[in-house]
Amino acid sequence: MTTDSAVASLVRLDEHGWRRGLSNLMRAGFGSWWGTSTWWIHSLLWTAVINGSLAAIIWGEGLGGITVFTLYGVMTMFASIAVVIQMQEEIVGEKRSGTAAWVMSKPVSRTTFMLAKLVPNAVGVLATMIVIPSAVLLVQLALAGIEVSLPWFALGASIAGLNLLFYLTLTLMLGTLFDSAGPVIAIPLAFAFGQQFISGVPGLSSFLPWALLVPSGESELSVIGAVASGRPVSAPGAIAFVAVGCLVFTAIAFWRFARTEL
């Protein structure tokens, strides 16, 4: 292809204000997930982790759906850790390497830069760690003869996804606040594992993200287990806390990066 024909094949993107560079950066962000082996490696890994662990229970002990749904929530806890590892270098790495400064020297807004980090990773994480493994779990439950309400199970899986978004946005925010990966990965992991030690504080356990995954207080079901089986939720405050946390972390991340010297 000649230079003239290459120039003629370019499409001019008329993006202004905060949308400058949005199409190109979004395309690159989604391409890093779906244009490489990343998506199917994550899909196979988390399908094996979640379904492999539950298969022995489903087929070996013949437990009902309620128990399976609770254990399903527990298994997604490991995906939370993977999200933190996945996101730790998204902002810090690009600031350290100078890539962020180079991108910002182009006609790209800082809002666009952050959206290109948030949206493709959120979609990739939810699709490969929740949607695909959950779909395989539904097939496994159907084959085992365990009755499942699709709407309730989908809602329970959505709450599991909300928990992943909590750690994704938390790590993204920390990436804008720190210049090294140490605290960016240490703080979310410390919080993820430390919840079990502070969950005994009266009134606190029903608001921690931990309650989404494991039974809290006197309840025998986690929030995910209760919702997926159509039972009353004992810790609705945890859903509100995690949802608000996602919004707050995202807002701080965008605000902070807009004021970061690169």
N, C-alpha and C positions, 0 to 999 in steps of 0.2 A: 504494500500500500504506500503510495507516494505521500509526501507531506501535505500537499493540497487536498488530496482525497481524505486524509486522516482528519484534517481540520474541518472539512465539509461534513464529516460524519458526526462531529461533536454536537451535542444538544445543549443549547443554552438554558440554564436553570435560572428562572426569574424569582429568586428568593431574597427577601429583604428583612431587615430588622432581626429579631431573634431567630428567624428561620434560615438565616444565611448558612449554606452548606449542609442543611438538614438531610436532603436526599442522598448526597454522596456519603456522609458519615453513617447514616442509617444503613445504607447498602453495605458499607464495609463492616458495620457491626453485626448485621445479620449474616453476612458472608462468613465471618469468623466462626459462626456456629454451624450454619447449614451448608456452607460451601466447602467444608472440610470434614474430617472424620470425627470431629468433636461431638456432633449430635448423636451419631449412632454408638459411639463408645460410651457416652454417658447413659444413653437409653438402655443398652445391654447391661451395663454395670448396675444401674439402679433397679432395673427389672429383675435382675438376678438377686440383688440384695434383699429387696422387699418380698418378692414372690418366693425366692428360695427359702427364706427364713420362715415364711408362713406356710409353705407347702407341707412341711413335716407336721404342723399343727392341724391343718385342714384335712389332710389325708390320714395322718397317723392317729390322732386323738379324737377326731370327729367332733371338734368343738363347734358351738353355734356361731352365728354371724357376729353377735355382740362382742364376744371375746376376740374374734379375728379382727374386728374393726379397731378395738383398743390397741391390740398389738401392732396393727398397721400404723397407727399414729406414733407408737414408740419407734418403729423402724424408720419413719421419716425424720426422726431426730438426727440420724447419721447424715442425712442429706443436708441438714442445716450446717453441719460442720464442713461439708464439701462446698457449700455456697460461700462460706467465709474464705476458704482456701482459694476458690475460683476467683473471688473478687478482690483479694488483698492487693494485687498489683495493678488493678485497672486504672487507678488514678495515681498512686504513688510511683509506680513503675514508669509511667509516661512523664511525670514531673521530673523524676530522677534522670531519665535518659534524654530529656530535652524534646521528646516527641510532642508533648503538650504545647510547649512554646512554639515549636515549628508549625503545628496545626493552627495555633492561634494567629500566626503571622499571615495566614491565608484568609480569604473572605468567609470566615466561619465565626459564628457567635459562641459565647461561652455557654449559653443555654443549650444550643445545639450540641455542643461537645458533651455536656452532661446527659442530655437525652439519649445520645448515641451510646453512652455507657449504661444507662439505666434500662431502656426499653429492650434492646436485643438480648441483654443478659437475663432480664426478667422473663422474657418469652422463652428463651432457651432453657433456663432452669426449670420453669414450670412444666414445659413440654416433656423434657427428658427425665425429670426426677419425680414428677407427679402424674401427668396425664397418661403417658405411655405405660409406666409400671401399673397404674391404677386400672387401665383398660385390660391389661393382661391378668390382673388380680380378679377382675369381674368374670373373665372367661374361666379362670380356675375355680372360682366359687360356684359358677353355674354348672361346671362339669362335676363338682363334688355334691351337687344337689342342695346347696345352701341358698335359701331364698334371700334376695337382695332387692331393696327398693332403690331403683336407679336415681331418682331425684334426691333422696336422702344421702345416698352414697356419694353422689356428685357434690352435694353441699359439704359433706364431711371432707372430701378430697380438696375442696376449695379452701377450707380452713387450714388444712395441711399446707397448701400452697401459700396462704397468707403468712404462715409461720416462716416459710422460706424467704418470703419477701421482707419480713422483719429483719432477718440477718443480712439479706442482700443490701437493703437500704442503710442499715447500721454500718456495714463495712464500707459502703460507698461514701457515707458521711465522714467516717474516720479517715478515709483516704484524702479528703480535702482538708482535714485538720492537722494531719501529721505528714512529715516528709520521709519517714522510714516505715518499712512494712511491719516492724516489730509490734508496736501498739495497735496497728490496724488489724492484725490477726489475733493478738493476745487478748484484747478487750472483749470482742464478741465470744471467743471460746471460753474465757473466764466466766462471762455472764451465762453462757449456755450450760456449763457444768456447775456453776456456783448456785444456780437456782434451787437445786435440791437441798442445799444446806440452809437456805433462808426461807424455804417454803413452809417451815414449821411456825413461822411468825404468824400469830392470829390475824386473820383478815387479809394477809398478803398473798397467800397461796392461790386464792381465787382470781388474782389479777395477773399473775406471772404467765409468760408464754409456756412455761412448763406444764400448766394445767391443760393446755391444748393437747398435749401428748400423753400425759400420764394422769391417772386418777388423783384428785386432790381432796383434802379434807376427808369427809365421811363418805364421799361418793365412790362407787366401784367402777365408774366409767370416766375416761378422759372426755374432754369436750368433743374431740373428733369421734371417739367411740359412741358417745351419746347421740350426736347429730347423725352419723352414718346409719345408726340403727333406729332412728326416729324416736329417741328417748329424750326426756327433759334434760336440759343442760344445767349443770350445777355451778358452773363458773362462767357466766356470760361476760363478766368483767374482763376476763382474759382476752376475749375476742375484741372488745372495745380497746383495751390497752394496746394490743398488737396492731390493730388497724390505725389508731392514732399515732403510734410509734412510727409506722411506715411513712405517714404523711409528714410528721415532724422531722424525721431523719432526712427525707427527700428535700424538704424546704431548706433545712440548714445546709445540706450539701450544695444545693444550687446557689444559695446566698454566699456561702464561704468561697466557692470556686470563682464566683464573679469578682471577688476582691483579692484573689491570690496573685502574688507577683510570680511570674514564670520566667 
